[in-house]
């Protein structure tokens, strides 16, 4: 019955399928002609008799070749037109790119499994780069935000903050530019002033489905994202910072405004649990990447969720931290790259294998502008990082725009190079262990 549906009126496929079938029959007749009737036997006898009368024996071979080529040409044309008709129905305007799209999606599915952990703009920059090389991506995103549109929706509707989730969904989406503009559109007046369309969509989906993670999954399907985006926890958590002067600051949005040095951060309630999907993704990953992003308000909060440090300690994945390009006023003023890593270690223990550092120069005009805001380029103190037992990869990762950001493609290529080099090393270790085991068994057999 399913096959018969292709014959329904208005499908605009039947004519091309029949044309392809006619081409196949014609090519078969040509082959039979070249084989002097041994392929089809009596079935094509009358056709060959007609051919002998018209052309004679001396031209039968040439006629057979021409018929085979014509039949194959007609068959290929019919198949391509049928495919074009189906592609036009499934993806209007993309008919000419369907081969590229299918190839890209098939090849991306064979890419490495990478988990990225963080939030804010930095995480979406990394995802934009990685999605060109693999669709096996999982973004675990902080839900401690309590400022701006996310904070208002959180307070008024009691939902988890959608802002960082929205940015990651947009970064991973296989979308039209208009869809990205729509999701990132921010109302400028009225009761919706300050809210982005994507945040409101997630709020509406949460109300419809009853769960924030189901809302994220629903919007992910609409955007056809490459990979998955998961909140770090479904608990309604609040981020606290204990400062070196003894003060305690409540709220993610208030911590950078505290004018103090952060001693540690913690979540309330402390017994918040991660999603099972997040733990499974970490266990199966080839690499886990922390950052880039705000150290104390985007990266470390994810690691404070119960079970996350233990999952990172157990996974055989390569664990990478991407250090920020600039320090952040109110959080990491005066921090070097090793200071960032030491803060992670003090909250979660020694989990990291690699640190990715930027060695490119920040343009002078941007540096002057950021200095006025209290931000400086993060110093790449390689020797101090190595003392922490962490290997260093240094590259020029600057994206030359009107803000200081990592370049998505450069950063993605560095991550992938690390992943594949570690895979090769692991295979070599397995082979070496197998060789040693084989040698030992041979020695025992001799004894």
C-alpha positions as CSV (number, residue, x, y, z in Angstrom):
1,X,0.0,0.0,0.0
2,X,2.9,2.4,0.8
3,X,4.3,1.9,-2.7
4,X,1.0,2.6,-4.3
5,X,0.9,6.1,-2.7
6,X,3.5,7.1,-5.2
7,X,0.9,6.7,-7.9
8,X,-1.6,9.2,-6.3
9,X,-2.7,12.0,-8.6
10,X,-0.7,15.3,-8.3
11,X,2.4,13.7,-7.0
12,X,4.4,14.9,-10.1
13,X,6.6,11.8,-9.7
14,X,4.8,9.1,-11.8
15,X,5.7,10.5,-15.2
16,X,9.4,10.6,-14.3
17,X,9.3,7.1,-12.8
18,X,7.6,5.7,-15.9
19,X,10.1,7.5,-18.1
20,X,13.0,6.0,-16.1
21,X,11.3,2.5,-16.5
22,X,11.0,3.1,-20.2
23,X,14.7,4.0,-20.4
24,X,15.6,0.8,-18.5
25,X,13.6,-1.3,-20.9
26,X,15.2,0.4,-23.9
27,X,18.7,-0.2,-22.5
28,X,17.8,-3.8,-21.9
29,X,16.7,-4.3,-25.5
30,X,20.0,-2.7,-26.6
31,X,22.0,-5.2,-24.5
32,X,19.9,-8.1,-25.9
33,X,20.6,-6.8,-29.4
34,X,24.4,-6.9,-28.7
35,X,24.0,-10.4,-27.3
36,X,22.1,-11.5,-30.4
37,X,18.9,-12.3,-28.5
38,X,20.5,-14.5,-25.8
39,X,19.3,-12.2,-23.0
40,X,15.6,-11.9,-23.6
41,X,15.1,-14.9,-26.0
42,X,11.7,-15.1,-27.8
43,X,10.4,-12.1,-25.8
44,X,12.2,-9.6,-28.1
45,X,12.3,-11.8,-31.3
46,X,9.9,-9.6,-33.2
47,X,11.9,-6.4,-32.3
48,X,15.1,-8.0,-33.6
49,X,13.4,-9.1,-36.8
50,X,12.3,-5.5,-37.4
51,X,15.8,-4.3,-36.6
52,X,17.3,-6.7,-39.2
53,X,15.0,-5.6,-41.9
54,X,15.7,-1.9,-41.3
55,X,19.5,-2.0,-40.6
56,X,20.9,-5.3,-41.7
57,X,23.4,-7.4,-39.8
58,X,26.3,-5.1,-40.4
59,X,24.8,-2.2,-38.4
60,X,23.2,-4.3,-35.5
61,X,26.2,-3.8,-33.2
62,X,26.2,-0.1,-33.7
63,X,22.4,0.1,-33.2
64,X,22.7,-1.9,-30.0
65,X,25.3,0.5,-28.6
66,X,23.2,3.5,-29.5
67,X,20.0,2.0,-28.0
68,X,21.9,1.1,-24.7
69,X,23.3,4.6,-24.4
70,X,19.9,6.2,-25.2
71,X,18.1,4.0,-22.8
72,X,20.5,4.7,-19.9
73,X,20.3,8.4,-20.7
74,X,16.5,8.4,-20.5
75,X,16.6,6.3,-17.3
76,X,19.0,8.7,-15.6
77,X,17.1,11.8,-16.7
78,X,13.8,10.3,-15.4
79,X,15.4,9.4,-12.0
80,X,16.9,12.8,-11.6
81,X,13.7,14.6,-12.4
82,X,11.8,12.4,-10.0
83,X,14.4,13.2,-7.3
84,X,14.1,16.9,-8.2
85,X,10.4,16.7,-7.8
86,X,10.6,15.1,-4.4
87,X,13.3,17.5,-3.2
88,X,11.2,20.5,-4.3
89,X,8.3,19.2,-2.1
90,X,10.5,18.6,0.9
91,X,12.8,21.6,0.7
92,X,11.4,24.3,-1.6
93,X,14.2,26.4,-3.2
94,X,16.9,23.9,-2.2
95,X,16.5,21.4,-5.1
96,X,19.8,22.3,-6.6
97,X,21.6,21.8,-3.3
98,X,20.0,18.5,-2.2
99,X,23.0,16.4,-3.1
100,X,25.3,18.7,-1.0
101,X,22.8,18.7,1.9
102,X,22.5,14.9,1.9
103,X,26.3,14.4,1.7
104,X,26.9,16.9,4.5
105,X,24.4,15.4,6.8
106,X,25.6,11.8,6.2
107,X,29.3,12.8,6.7
108,X,28.5,14.9,9.8
109,X,26.9,11.9,11.4
110,X,30.2,10.2,11.3
111,X,32.0,13.0,13.1
112,X,33.3,12.7,16.7
113,X,31.0,12.9,19.7
114,X,31.7,16.2,21.5
115,X,30.1,17.6,24.6
116,X,30.5,21.3,25.3
117,X,29.7,22.8,28.7
118,X,29.1,26.5,29.5
119,X,26.8,29.3,28.5
120,X,26.6,32.8,27.2
121,X,28.0,34.0,23.9
122,X,31.3,32.0,24.1
123,X,29.5,28.6,23.9
124,X,27.5,29.6,20.9
125,X,30.7,30.8,19.1
126,X,32.2,27.3,19.6
127,X,29.1,25.5,18.5
128,X,28.9,27.5,15.2
129,X,32.3,26.3,14.4
130,X,31.9,22.6,15.5
131,X,28.6,22.0,13.7
132,X,30.4,22.3,10.3
133,X,32.4,19.1,11.2
134,X,30.1,16.9,13.2
135,X,26.4,16.7,14.2
136,X,27.2,14.5,17.3
137,X,27.2,17.5,19.5
138,X,25.7,18.0,23.0
139,X,25.6,21.4,24.6
140,X,25.1,21.4,28.4
141,X,24.0,24.9,29.3
142,X,23.8,26.7,32.6
143,X,20.4,27.7,34.0
144,X,21.6,30.0,36.7
145,X,20.9,33.2,34.7
146,X,18.6,35.7,36.5
147,X,19.1,38.9,34.6
148,X,17.5,40.6,31.5
149,X,14.7,38.9,29.6
150,X,15.6,35.4,31.1
151,X,15.4,36.8,34.6
152,X,12.0,38.4,34.0
153,X,10.5,35.3,32.5
154,X,12.0,33.2,35.3
155,X,10.4,35.5,37.9
156,X,7.0,36.0,36.2
157,X,6.4,32.5,34.8
158,X,8.5,30.3,37.1
159,X,10.4,28.8,34.1
160,X,14.1,28.1,33.8
161,X,16.1,31.0,32.1
162,X,15.9,30.4,28.3
163,X,18.4,33.0,27.1
164,X,21.6,30.9,26.9
165,X,19.6,27.9,25.7
166,X,18.2,30.0,22.9
167,X,21.6,31.2,21.8
168,X,22.9,27.6,21.6
169,X,19.8,26.4,19.6
170,X,20.3,29.3,17.1
171,X,24.0,28.4,16.8
172,X,23.3,24.8,16.0
173,X,20.2,25.3,13.8
174,X,20.1,24.3,10.2
175,X,18.1,27.4,9.4
176,X,17.2,30.3,7.1
177,X,18.8,33.6,8.1
178,X,15.3,35.0,8.6
179,X,14.6,32.3,11.2
180,X,17.7,33.3,13.1
181,X,16.8,37.0,13.0
182,X,13.3,36.1,14.2
183,X,14.5,34.1,17.2
184,X,17.1,36.7,18.2
185,X,14.6,39.7,17.6
186,X,14.3,41.7,20.8
187,X,11.2,43.9,21.3
188,X,12.0,47.6,22.0
189,X,8.7,48.9,23.4
190,X,5.6,48.0,25.2
191,X,5.2,45.3,27.8
192,X,7.4,43.0,25.8
193,X,10.3,45.5,25.7
194,X,13.6,43.6,26.3
195,X,12.2,40.2,25.6
196,X,13.6,38.2,22.6
197,X,11.2,36.2,20.4
198,X,13.2,33.0,21.0
199,X,12.8,33.3,24.8
200,X,9.0,33.8,24.4
201,X,8.8,30.8,22.2
202,X,10.6,28.6,24.8
203,X,8.3,30.0,27.5
204,X,5.2,29.2,25.4
205,X,6.5,25.6,24.7
206,X,7.2,25.1,28.4
207,X,3.6,26.1,29.2
208,X,2.3,23.7,26.5
209,X,4.5,20.7,27.3
210,X,4.7,21.2,31.1
211,X,8.5,20.7,31.1
212,X,11.4,23.0,30.1
213,X,13.5,20.1,28.6
214,X,10.5,19.1,26.4
215,X,10.2,22.7,25.3
216,X,13.9,22.7,24.3
217,X,13.5,19.4,22.5
218,X,10.4,20.7,20.6
219,X,12.2,23.9,19.4
220,X,15.2,21.8,18.5
221,X,13.0,19.8,16.1
222,X,11.6,22.9,14.5
223,X,15.1,24.3,13.9
224,X,16.5,20.9,12.8
225,X,19.6,21.5,15.0
226,X,22.8,19.5,14.6
227,X,23.1,17.8,17.9
228,X,21.2,18.5,21.1
229,X,21.0,21.2,23.7
230,X,20.3,20.3,27.3
231,X,19.9,22.4,30.5
232,X,22.5,21.5,33.1
233,X,19.6,20.8,35.6
234,X,15.8,21.1,35.7
235,X,16.0,22.4,39.3
236,X,15.3,26.1,39.9
237,X,18.8,27.0,41.1
238,X,20.3,30.3,42.4
239,X,23.9,31.1,42.1
240,X,25.8,32.5,45.1
241,X,29.3,33.8,45.4
242,X,31.4,34.0,48.5
243,X,33.9,36.8,48.3
244,X,37.4,37.0,49.9
245,X,36.2,39.9,52.2
246,X,33.5,37.6,53.7
247,X,30.5,39.0,51.7
248,X,28.0,36.6,50.0
249,X,26.4,37.8,46.8
250,X,23.1,36.3,45.6
251,X,22.3,36.0,41.9
252,X,24.2,35.4,38.7
253,X,23.5,39.0,37.5
254,X,24.7,40.5,40.7
255,X,28.1,38.7,41.0
256,X,29.9,40.8,38.4
257,X,28.7,44.0,40.1
258,X,30.0,43.0,43.6
259,X,33.3,44.9,43.3
260,X,35.1,42.1,45.1
261,X,37.3,39.0,44.6
262,X,35.5,35.7,44.3
263,X,36.6,33.0,46.7
264,X,34.1,30.4,45.6
265,X,30.6,30.0,44.1
266,X,27.9,27.5,45.0
267,X,24.3,26.7,44.0
268,X,21.1,26.6,46.1
269,X,19.5,24.1,46.4
270,X,22.8,22.2,46.4
271,X,21.2,18.8,45.6
272,X,20.3,19.7,42.0
273,X,20.6,16.8,39.6
274,X,21.7,16.7,35.9
275,X,19.6,15.2,33.1
276,X,20.2,11.5,32.4
277,X,20.9,12.5,28.7
278,X,23.7,14.8,29.8
279,X,25.4,12.1,31.8
280,X,25.0,9.6,29.0
281,X,26.5,12.1,26.5
282,X,29.5,12.7,28.7
283,X,30.1,8.9,29.1
284,X,30.0,8.3,25.4
285,X,31.9,11.4,24.3
286,X,35.2,11.6,22.5
287,X,35.8,15.0,24.0
288,X,34.3,17.3,26.6
289,X,35.0,21.0,26.2
290,X,34.6,23.6,28.9
291,X,34.1,27.2,27.7
292,X,34.8,29.7,26.4
293,X,32.5,31.8,28.6
294,X,32.3,33.6,31.9
295,X,34.3,31.5,34.3
296,X,32.2,31.9,37.5
297,X,28.7,32.5,36.0
298,X,28.7,30.3,32.8
299,X,31.2,27.5,33.1
300,X,31.7,26.5,36.8
301,X,27.9,26.5,37.7
302,X,27.4,23.5,35.4
303,X,30.1,21.6,37.2
304,X,28.4,22.2,40.6
305,X,25.4,20.1,39.6
306,X,25.5,16.9,41.6
307,X,27.1,14.1,39.6
308,X,28.7,16.2,36.9
309,X,32.3,16.2,38.3
310,X,32.0,12.4,38.9
311,X,30.8,11.9,35.3
312,X,33.7,13.9,34.0
313,X,36.2,12.0,36.1
314,X,34.8,8.6,34.8
315,X,34.6,9.4,31.1
316,X,37.5,8.3,28.8
317,X,36.9,11.5,26.8
318,X,39.6,14.1,26.2
319,X,38.8,17.0,28.6
320,X,39.6,20.4,27.2
321,X,39.2,23.9,28.6
322,X,39.1,26.8,26.2
323,X,40.5,29.8,28.1
324,X,38.9,33.2,27.5
325,X,40.6,35.8,25.3
326,X,39.8,38.7,27.7
327,X,39.4,39.0,31.5
328,X,36.0,39.9,32.7
329,X,35.4,42.8,35.1
330,X,33.9,41.7,38.4
331,X,34.8,38.1,37.8
332,X,38.3,37.5,36.6
333,X,40.1,40.8,36.8
334,X,43.9,40.2,36.8
335,X,43.5,36.5,36.0
336,X,46.0,34.7,33.9
337,X,45.1,31.5,32.0
338,X,46.4,29.4,34.8
339,X,44.2,31.4,37.3
340,X,41.2,30.4,35.2
341,X,42.2,26.7,35.3
342,X,43.0,26.8,39.0
343,X,39.5,28.2,39.8
344,X,38.0,25.2,38.0
345,X,40.3,22.8,39.8
346,X,39.4,24.3,43.2
347,X,35.7,23.7,42.6
348,X,35.8,20.3,40.9
349,X,39.2,18.7,41.3
350,X,41.8,17.8,38.6
351,X,39.8,16.8,35.6
352,X,41.3,18.6,32.6
353,X,43.7,17.2,30.0
354,X,44.3,20.2,27.8
355,X,44.0,24.0,27.9
356,X,43.5,25.9,24.6
357,X,45.1,29.4,24.7
358,X,44.9,32.3,22.4
359,X,48.3,33.7,21.4
360,X,47.0,36.2,18.8
361,X,47.2,39.9,19.3
362,X,44.0,41.8,20.2
363,X,43.8,44.9,17.8
364,X,45.0,48.1,19.6
365,X,41.7,49.9,19.2
366,X,39.7,47.1,20.7
367,X,42.3,46.7,23.5
368,X,41.9,50.4,24.4
369,X,38.1,50.2,24.4
370,X,38.1,47.1,26.6
371,X,40.7,48.6,29.0
372,X,38.2,51.4,29.7
373,X,35.8,48.7,30.8
374,X,38.4,47.1,33.0
375,X,39.2,44.1,30.8
376,X,42.6,43.0,29.5
377,X,43.9,40.1,27.3
378,X,44.4,36.9,29.3
379,X,48.1,36.2,29.7
380,X,49.1,32.8,28.5
381,X,51.3,31.7,31.3
382,X,52.2,28.3,29.8
383,X,54.8,27.2,32.4
384,X,52.3,27.7,35.3
385,X,49.6,25.7,33.5
386,X,52.1,22.8,32.9
387,X,52.7,22.8,36.7
388,X,49.0,21.9,37.1
389,X,49.5,18.8,35.0
390,X,47.6,20.2,32.0
391,X,48.9,20.1,28.4
392,X,48.8,23.4,26.5
393,X,47.7,24.1,22.9
394,X,48.4,27.7,21.7
395,X,47.0,29.2,18.6
396,X,46.0,32.6,17.1
397,X,42.3,32.3,17.7
398,X,41.2,36.0,17.4
399,X,38.2,36.8,15.3
400,X,38.8,40.3,13.9
401,X,35.4,42.0,14.4
402,X,34.2,45.0,16.4
403,X,34.3,42.8,19.6
404,X,36.9,40.4,20.9
405,X,35.8,36.8,20.3
406,X,37.3,33.5,19.4
407,X,37.1,32.7,15.7
408,X,34.5,29.8,15.4
409,X,36.3,27.9,12.6
410,X,39.9,28.3,14.0
411,X,38.7,27.2,17.5
412,X,36.7,24.2,16.0
413,X,39.7,23.0,14.0
414,X,41.9,23.1,17.2
415,X,39.4,21.0,19.1
416,X,39.0,18.5,16.3
417,X,42.8,18.2,15.9
418,X,43.1,17.4,19.6
419,X,40.2,14.8,19.4
420,X,41.7,13.0,16.4
421,X,45.3,13.1,17.7
422,X,44.1,11.6,21.1
423,X,42.2,8.9,19.2
424,X,45.3,7.9,17.3
425,X,47.3,7.8,20.6
426,X,44.6,5.6,22.3
427,X,44.7,3.2,19.3
428,X,48.5,3.1,19.5
429,X,48.3,2.3,23.3
430,X,45.8,-0.4,22.7
431,X,48.0,-2.0,20.0
432,X,51.0,-1.7,22.3
433,X,49.2,-3.4,25.2
434,X,48.0,-6.1,22.8
435,X,51.5,-6.7,21.6
436,X,52.9,-6.9,25.1
437,X,50.1,-9.3,26.2
438,X,50.9,-11.5,23.2
439,X,54.6,-11.6,24.0
440,X,53.9,-12.5,27.6
441,X,51.6,-15.4,26.6
442,X,54.2,-16.7,24.2
443,X,56.9,-16.6,26.9
444,X,54.6,-18.5,29.3
445,X,53.9,-21.1,26.7
446,X,57.6,-21.7,26.2
447,X,58.0,-22.2,29.9
